Amino acid sequence: FAILREDLELEDPPVYINHEANAITEWEKMYEKLSDYLLEVVLNALNCKDYETAMEALEEKMKVLEEEKKKAEHDIIRLETELGNKPGNKQNK
């Protein structure tokens, strides 16, 4: 969230947002007044509204990576077992 430099002199300036998926130069007006933004922040805090933070996004990504790792490990074990059972393999002699 941000307030434009030229709006800092205003009594209740608008608040802009830059979504993480957008370029750093892409800002959109999110609130017409700073007081509206601050009211929402306070109300959300009082209601214990949860926000998706960078840490939560990383934790979710880690879960996906752990699942992919387990699947890859399973595939490696399966391939090693298949290769170990091939005719001519030293383990079969």
Sine and cosine of phi, psi and omega as CSV:
sin_phi,cos_phi,sin_psi,cos_psi,sin_omega,cos_omega
0.00,0.00,0.48,-0.88,-0.02,-1.00
-0.37,-0.93,0.32,-0.95,0.15,-0.99
-0.87,-0.49,0.71,-0.70,0.01,-1.00
-0.90,0.43,0.61,-0.79,0.00,-1.00
-0.81,0.59,-0.69,0.73,-0.03,-1.00
-0.94,0.34,-0.26,0.97,0.02,-1.00
-1.00,-0.04,-0.09,1.00,-0.07,-1.00
-0.89,0.45,-0.39,0.92,0.01,-1.00
-0.98,0.18,-0.27,0.96,-0.01,-1.00
-0.95,0.32,0.50,-0.86,0.00,-1.00
-0.92,0.40,-0.64,0.77,-0.05,-1.00
-0.64,-0.77,0.96,0.28,-0.14,-0.99
-0.94,0.35,0.37,-0.93,0.09,-1.00
-0.94,0.35,0.37,-0.93,0.00,-1.00
-0.89,-0.45,0.72,-0.69,-0.03,-1.00
-0.93,-0.36,0.38,-0.93,0.02,-1.00
-0.77,-0.63,0.56,-0.83,0.14,-0.99
-0.86,-0.52,0.95,-0.31,0.01,-1.00
-0.94,0.33,0.61,-0.79,-0.07,-1.00
-0.86,0.51,-0.38,0.92,0.01,-1.00
-0.99,0.15,-0.26,0.97,-0.02,-1.00
-1.00,-0.02,0.29,-0.96,0.10,-0.99
-0.91,0.42,0.45,-0.89,-0.04,-1.00
-0.87,0.49,-0.35,0.94,0.00,-1.00
-1.00,0.02,-0.08,1.00,-0.04,-1.00
-0.99,-0.14,0.99,-0.13,0.02,-1.00
-0.92,-0.39,0.67,-0.74,0.00,-1.00
-0.85,-0.52,0.61,-0.79,0.05,-1.00
-0.94,0.34,0.84,-0.54,-0.04,-1.00
-0.98,-0.21,-0.60,0.80,-0.01,-1.00
-0.72,-0.69,0.66,-0.75,0.04,-1.00
-0.94,0.34,-0.48,0.88,-0.05,-1.00
-0.69,-0.73,0.60,-0.80,0.07,-1.00
-0.86,0.52,-0.61,0.79,0.00,-1.00
-0.88,0.47,-0.57,0.82,0.06,-1.00
-0.91,0.41,-0.68,0.73,0.02,-1.00
-0.89,0.47,-0.75,0.66,-0.03,-1.00
-0.90,0.44,-0.61,0.79,0.05,-1.00
-0.88,0.48,-0.71,0.71,0.01,-1.00
-0.90,0.44,-0.65,0.76,0.02,-1.00
-0.87,0.50,-0.72,0.69,-0.01,-1.00
-0.91,0.42,-0.72,0.70,0.00,-1.00
-0.89,0.46,-0.64,0.76,0.04,-1.00
-0.90,0.43,-0.64,0.77,0.03,-1.00
-0.91,0.42,-0.68,0.73,0.02,-1.00
-0.91,0.42,-0.53,0.85,0.02,-1.00
-1.00,0.04,0.04,1.00,-0.03,-1.00
0.84,0.54,0.58,0.82,0.04,-1.00
-0.93,0.38,0.73,-0.68,-0.05,-1.00
-1.00,-0.05,0.65,-0.76,0.05,-1.00
-0.94,-0.35,0.58,-0.82,0.11,-0.99
-0.98,0.21,0.92,-0.40,-0.01,-1.00
-0.99,-0.16,0.13,-0.99,0.04,-1.00
-0.86,0.51,-0.64,0.77,-0.01,-1.00
-0.89,0.46,-0.67,0.74,0.02,-1.00
-0.90,0.43,-0.63,0.78,0.03,-1.00
-0.90,0.43,-0.65,0.76,0.03,-1.00
-0.91,0.41,-0.65,0.76,0.02,-1.00
-0.89,0.46,-0.65,0.76,0.04,-1.00
-0.90,0.44,-0.68,0.74,0.04,-1.00
-0.88,0.47,-0.64,0.77,0.02,-1.00
-0.88,0.47,-0.63,0.78,0.04,-1.00
-0.87,0.49,-0.71,0.71,0.01,-1.00
-0.89,0.46,-0.71,0.71,0.00,-1.00
-0.90,0.43,-0.63,0.78,0.04,-1.00
-0.89,0.45,-0.65,0.76,0.04,-1.00
-0.90,0.44,-0.67,0.74,0.03,-1.00
-0.91,0.42,-0.61,0.79,0.02,-1.00
-0.90,0.43,-0.71,0.70,0.02,-1.00
-0.87,0.50,-0.67,0.74,0.02,-1.00
-0.90,0.44,-0.68,0.74,0.01,-1.00
-0.90,0.43,-0.67,0.74,0.04,-1.00
-0.88,0.47,-0.66,0.75,0.04,-1.00
-0.88,0.47,-0.69,0.72,0.02,-1.00
-0.89,0.45,-0.63,0.78,0.02,-1.00
-0.90,0.44,-0.71,0.70,0.01,-1.00
-0.88,0.47,-0.68,0.73,0.01,-1.00
-0.88,0.47,-0.71,0.71,0.01,-1.00
-0.91,0.42,-0.67,0.74,0.04,-1.00
-0.88,0.48,-0.63,0.78,0.03,-1.00
-0.91,0.41,-0.70,0.72,0.02,-1.00
-0.89,0.45,-0.69,0.73,0.01,-1.00
-0.92,0.39,-0.57,0.82,0.01,-1.00
-0.93,0.37,-0.37,0.93,-0.03,-1.00
-0.99,-0.13,0.08,1.00,0.00,-1.00
-0.97,0.26,0.61,-0.79,0.08,-1.00
-0.87,0.50,0.64,-0.77,0.02,-1.00
1.00,-0.02,-0.14,0.99,0.03,-1.00
-0.96,0.29,0.66,-0.75,-0.06,-1.00
-0.85,0.52,-0.52,0.86,-0.01,-1.00
-0.93,0.37,-0.41,0.91,-0.03,-1.00
-0.99,0.13,-0.21,0.98,-0.08,-1.00
-1.00,0.02,0.00,0.00,0.00,0.00
